């Protein structure tokens, strides 16, 4: 079984609730890379991110039978990954290797090839966390406004406001104005 399973997430959840172990495997392969990227962004290092991937799917597996998928699976997984990743980051910080905001913000990345990409990363890293998080959820994780609101447990209007204010901060910075013209 692989991520090429043609069943929808809802069908896989129903099958898993019915005891179909292959359904869990299909969901795992479908979402593991997304979970890993998100965990890396919050953890700042690959080792902790891989641990978070494992813990996330263990947590998810314990929800069965009886799990009800009331939104996209990413909406359910986002707060789980965030919580586990920030806990891992705090633990690493207590061990003397805490990471700064730029590392927290950075998604797994190759060398910057485009001029100005480092400036963009620096400006995004400087955006306050409440605005940066919704910007990343919307434009990196490709979550809808409703999914962001549900995932963060905040009103839809607050999500819209944070995205607006975050984009305004990015657009007003001299280093990134060209990305908004």
C-alpha positions in Angstrom: 0.0 0.0 0.0 1.3 3.5 -0.8 0.1 7.1 -1.0 -1.4 6.2 -4.3 -4.4 4.6 -2.6 -7.4 6.0 -4.5 -9.7 6.3 -1.5 -10.5 9.7 0.0 -9.3 10.6 3.5 -12.9 10.1 4.7 -13.0 6.6 3.2 -9.6 5.7 4.7 -10.7 6.9 8.1 -13.9 4.9 7.9 -11.9 1.8 6.8 -9.4 2.4 9.7 -12.3 2.7 12.1 -13.4 -0.7 10.7 -10.0 -2.2 11.4 -8.3 -1.9 8.0 -4.6 -1.4 9.0 -3.7 -0.7 5.3 -5.9 2.4 5.6 -3.6 3.9 8.2 -0.5 3.1 6.1 -2.1 5.0 3.2 -2.8 8.0 5.3 0.7 7.9 6.7 2.3 7.9 3.3 -0.1 10.6 2.1 0.7 13.0 4.9 4.2 12.1 6.3 6.1 14.6 4.1 3.7 17.4 5.0 4.0 16.5 8.7 7.8 16.3 8.4 8.1 19.8 6.7 5.8 21.3 9.4 7.7 19.7 12.2 11.1 20.8 10.7 9.8 24.4 10.6 8.8 24.3 14.3 11.7 22.2 15.6 14.5 23.7 13.5 16.4 20.4 13.2 15.8 17.2 11.3 16.4 14.8 14.1 13.7 16.3 16.3 11.4 16.7 13.3 11.6 13.0 12.5 10.7 12.2 16.2 7.7 14.5 15.9 6.6 12.7 12.7 6.6 9.4 14.6 4.9 10.8 17.7 2.3 12.5 15.5 1.3 9.4 13.8 1.3 7.4 17.0 -1.1 10.0 18.5 -3.3 9.8 15.4 -3.3 6.0 15.5 -4.5 6.0 19.1 -7.6 7.9 18.0 -8.9 4.7 16.4 -11.4 3.3 16.4 -13.9 6.1 16.9 -12.1 9.0 15.1 -14.4 11.3 13.3 -12.9 13.4 10.5 -14.8 16.7 10.7 -12.4 18.7 8.5 -9.3 18.0 6.3 -6.8 15.8 8.0 -4.2 18.6 7.9 -6.5 20.7 10.1 -6.5 17.9 12.7 -2.8 17.2 12.4 -1.5 20.8 12.5 -2.0 21.5 16.2 -0.7 18.1 17.1 2.5 18.6 15.1 2.9 22.1 16.5 2.5 21.1 20.1 4.9 18.1 19.8 7.5 20.1 17.8 7.5 23.0 20.3 7.8 20.5 23.2 10.8 18.9 21.4 12.3 22.4 20.8 11.8 23.4 24.5 13.4 20.1 25.5 16.4 20.7 23.2 16.6 24.3 24.6 16.9 22.9 28.1 19.7 20.7 26.8 21.6 23.8 25.7 21.0 23.9 22.0 18.0 26.2 21.6 17.5 27.6 18.1 16.7 31.2 17.1 13.6 32.6 15.3 15.2 32.3 11.9 15.8 28.5 12.4 12.3 28.0 13.7 10.9 29.8 10.7 13.0 28.0 8.1 11.4 25.2 6.2 13.8 22.5 4.9 15.6 24.3 2.2 18.3 24.0 -0.4 20.8 26.8 -0.9 19.1 30.1 -1.8 19.5 30.5 -5.5 17.3 33.5 -6.1 18.6 37.0 -5.3 16.7 38.4 -2.3 15.4 35.1 -1.0 17.6 35.4 2.1 16.2 39.0 2.6 12.7 37.5 2.4 13.5 34.9 4.9 14.9 37.4 7.3 11.9 39.7 7.0 9.5 36.8 7.4 11.4 35.7 10.5 11.0 39.2 11.9 7.3 39.2 11.5 5.6 38.6 15.0 4.8 34.9 15.6 1.0 35.3 15.6 1.2 36.8 12.0 4.0 34.6 10.8 2.2 31.4 11.8 -1.0 32.2 9.8 1.1 33.3 6.8 2.9 30.0 6.8 -0.2 28.0 7.3 -1.9 29.8 4.4 1.0 30.1 1.9 3.3 27.3 2.8 0.9 24.7 4.1 -1.8 25.8 1.7 -4.6 25.7 4.3 -7.8 27.5 3.8 -8.8 30.4 6.1 -11.4 28.2 7.7 -8.9 25.4 8.3 -6.5 27.9 9.9 -9.2 29.2 12.2 -10.2 25.7 13.2 -6.5 24.5 13.6 -5.6 27.5 15.8 -9.0 27.7 17.5 -9.4 31.3 16.7 -12.2 33.2 14.9 -12.1 33.5 11.1 -12.0 37.3 11.3 -8.9 37.0 13.4 -7.2 34.8 10.8 -8.1 37.3 8.1 -6.8 40.2 10.2 -3.5 38.4 11.0 -2.9 37.5 7.3 -3.7 41.1 6.2 -1.4 42.6 8.9 1.4 40.1 8.2 1.3 40.7 4.5 1.3 44.5 5.1 4.5 44.1 7.3 6.2 42.2 4.5 5.1 44.6 1.8 6.3 47.6 3.8 9.8 46.3 4.4 12.4 47.8 2.0 14.0 44.4 1.5 10.9 42.7 0.3 8.8 45.5 -1.5 9.8 44.1 -4.9 7.9 40.9 -4.1 4.7 42.8 -3.7 4.8 45.0 -6.8 
